[in-house]
Amino acid sequence: QSFLLVLDSRFSDIELREEEGIPTEEFLESCYAIVPVLDKLGPTVFAPVKMDFVGNIKKINQKFITNKEEFDTLQKIVLHEVNAGVAQVRNSATEALLWLKRGLKFLKGFLTEVKNGEKNIQTAL
């Protein structure tokens, strides 16, 4: 459990911008910081989760790096894709963000089970 305390980038450290929302770069850094945790939890068991997680981070980052100033918050990326009519297109940053959110919720649930004393990984999953 102690390895969770050494994360460099934490979601709790991200400062929300009142009108604009969640800063993209800081959010992606916090997501990347979780990847080594998945390896520690179980490189085999968590391999599909890790692959999905990293893939979705990369899709959002690819959109972000096309225009870092315009896409400095996640909300701006989503609004841009909605307005362009591509938000629901496969591999869009918006779709990736949706799946990333689901992955984070899954991971939180799993870690909560472990924290509450569940020793069996399959049960916790």
N, C-alpha and C positions, 0 to 999 in steps of 0.2 A: 504493500500500500504506500510505502514511503516514496516510491519513485514518482508518484503523482504530484508530490510537493515540489519537484524540481523543474516543472515546466517553465520555460522562459516566457512564453506568450500565453496569457490566460484570458479567457472570455470575460472574466470579471474585471479585467483591467481596461477593457475597451470603453472609451468614452463615447457615448451616443451623442450625435449632433442633433440637437432638438428638432430642427425642421427637416434635415436631410436624412437622418437615420444612422445606420450602422456603417462605419468606415470599412471599405472593402479590404484594404491591405492588412489592417490589423486583424480582421476576421479570418482572412486566409492564413495569416501567420499562426493564429490560435489553432486553426484546424490542422495545419501541418505539424504543430507541436504534439498533437494527439497520436500521430502515426507511429512513433516509437513505442508508445504505450500499448498499442495493439499488438506489436511484436512481443512485448513482455507478457501480455495476457495469454498469448498462445499463438505462435507463428503459424501453426497448422489450422487450428480451429478458426482463427480470425482472418486467415488469408483472403477469403472472399469478401469479407467486410472491409478489409484494408484496401483491396483492389478497387472496390466500388467507391470507397471514401476518397482515395487518392485521385481516381478518375474524375469525380465530381469537383474536387478542389481545382484540378487542372482546367476543367471546362470553364469554371468561373474565372480563373486567373487568365485564361486565353482571351476572354472578353475584356477583362479589366485592362490588360496590357495594350489593347488596341487604342485606348484613350484613357489614361490614368486620371486625367483631370475631370473629364466628363463622367466617368464611372467610379468616382471616389467613394460612393456608398452603394451598398447592395440594392437599396431602393431605386437608385437612378438606373442601375442595370436592368432591373425588372421593368420599370416604367418604359425605358427605351425599347425593350423587346416587346412589351405589350403594344406600344404605339406602332411598332414596325410590323406587328402581326406575326412575330416569330416566337413568342413566349412559350407556345405549346408544341413547337417543333422539337423533334427528337434531337438531343444533344445541345439544346439551348442552355444558356447560363441559368435561366429561370428554372428549367426542369432540373438541372444539376443542383441548384440551391434547395429545391424541394426534397430531392433525394438525400442531400447532405443533412438537412434538418432531420429527416427520418432516421438517418444513421446515427446522428448525435443523440436523438431521443432513445434509440435502441441501446446505445452504449451507456447512457445515463441510467436506464432501467437495469441493465446488467450489473453495472457497478454498484447500484443501490442494493441489489440482491446480495452481492458479495459482501458489501459493507454491513448488511444486516445479518451476516453470519452464514449465508448459503455456501456450503463447501463443494457441492456438486456443480461443475461447470454447465452440464447439460440442463440441469434444473434452472440454474440462474439464467441461461440463455432463453 
